[in-house]
């Protein structure tokens, strides 16, 4: 096993020791306004909904100016709760301006998914960390900067769907819709 595989195996082992939470969580996606993340977030939210889980979403941003921070919260609740939770169970950090602050908002025992180049590995030892080289992956697919942002968003949908146990057939249906 290489270092990357060992790190993933260690994280899976730590995650298996945590309490299992099913269909009752909050996800916060921290991106940059104008990056196309709204569509990706809607795909993830719709995918969860199509699996029969009550879900709601709210886009929060300080302004409509492209390039400023924006946050999208998804609340999934088997009980039908639609209000935002005070706690963030799962954070996706994609905005370099707010990444460290965003990482600190995840509740203990939660999960942090981040663009690997943001350097958030080890920032918290009480959450599960998943670093993904979104920029590197998209750079291998295209040189078009706008398309790279959109591709990174859809890659994070796939990674989050995997980590959350969302059926890929539902993700595909949500994309087509």
N, C-alpha and C positions, 0 to 999 in steps of 0.2 A: 504494500500500500504506500502511496506517496503521501506527503504532508497534507494535502488538500483532502484526500480520502480519509485520512486518520482524523482530521478535524471534524469532518462531517459525521463520521462514525461516533466520535465522542459526543457531539451535540445530540445525535439521535438517542444515545444512551441516557444523557441527562434529561432529555425531553420525556422519555418513557417513565422517568421517576416522578414527573409532575402529575397533578390531578388532571384528569381528562375533562375538558369542557366541550359540550356538544351544543351547537346551535344557540349560543348565548354569548356573544362577544362584540367588541367594537374594534374597528380598523380605522386608523387614520393614515391618510396618504398625504405626504408633504412634498409638493412639487413647486414648479414655477408657473405662474399665470401665463397662459398662452402657449403652453407646451403640448396641448392636445390631451392632457391627462383626464379631462372630464369624460371623454368618450371611453377611455379605458376603464375608468372607475365605474361608469354606467354598465359596461359589459360585466365586470365582476359582480356588481350588485344584482343585476338581472339574472346572472347565473345562479347565485345563491337563492334568489326568489323562485326561480324555475324548479329548484329542488324541493320547494314546499316550505321554505323557512321564511317567516315574516321578516322583512328587511326594510330599512329606510336609509336615505342618504341625504347629506347636507354639504353643500359647497361653502366654505368659509374663505374669504379673502379680504385683505385690507383695501384693495382698490381694483379697478378694472384695467390697470396699466400692465401691459405685458412685461414679464420679467420679474415682477414682485412675487413674494411668497404667497402660496395658496394651499389650503388644507381641505381635504374632502374626508368626511367621516361616514363610515358605513356602520349601521347598528343592525345586527342580526339577533333576533330573540325568538326562541320557541314559544315564549309567552305572549308574543305580539307587541312588546314594548317598542315604541318608535322614537322616543326621546333619546338624545345623546347621553351616553354614560359619562360619569365624571372620570372614570378610569379608561385608559387606552390599553387594550390587550395586545394589539398588533400594530406596529408602526412601520410604515414604508417611508424611508428617508431618501429623497432624490434631490433635494434642494441644498446645494453647498452653503448657502447663506444661513440656513436654519438647522442644518443636520445635527449638530451637537446638542442644541437645545431640544430638538425633536426627540432625539435618543433618550434624553433625560425624562421625558414625559411618560414613557412606557411604565406601566405598573410592574412591580416585582413579580417575576414568574412569567412575564409576557414575552413577546417576540419582537425583534427588530430586524427588518429586512432593509438593506441599504446598498446603494451603488458602492461597490468595493473601494473605489478610488477616494471616497470621502474619509477613509481612515477611521471608521467607527469601531472596528474590531478591538475589543478590550476596554472600551469606554465604560461598559457596564458588565459586571460579572453576575448579576442577578436576573438577566434576561437571556433568552436564546438569540444568538446573533447569526444572521445569514447574509453574507456579503456576496454579491453577484456583480461580475464585471459587465454591466449593461453597456457601457460605452465601448468597451473592447468588442463585445459581441456584435453590436450594431455596426461598428467600424469595419468588420469583416464582410458585412452584407452590402453596404452602400457608402458612397462619399457624400451624398446629399444630406446636409446637416438637418434640414427640416424632417426628412424621412427618418433619419437616425433617432430623433426625439420620439416620433410616433412608434417606431419599432421598439424602442426601449420601454415605452408604456405597455405595449402588448406583451413584451417579454415579462414585465413585472406581473401582469395579469396571470400569465401561465405559472409563474413561480408561486404567487400567492394562492392560486387555485390548488396547486399541488400541496402546499403547506396546510391549507385549510380543509383539504379533502373535498373540494368542489369537483363534481363530475365534468370531465372535459367535453362530453357530449353537450352539456348545458352551456359551457363556454362557447362552443361552436355555434349553437343555436342563438345565443345572445349576440354574437358577432354578426351573424346573418340578419338578425332582426334589425 
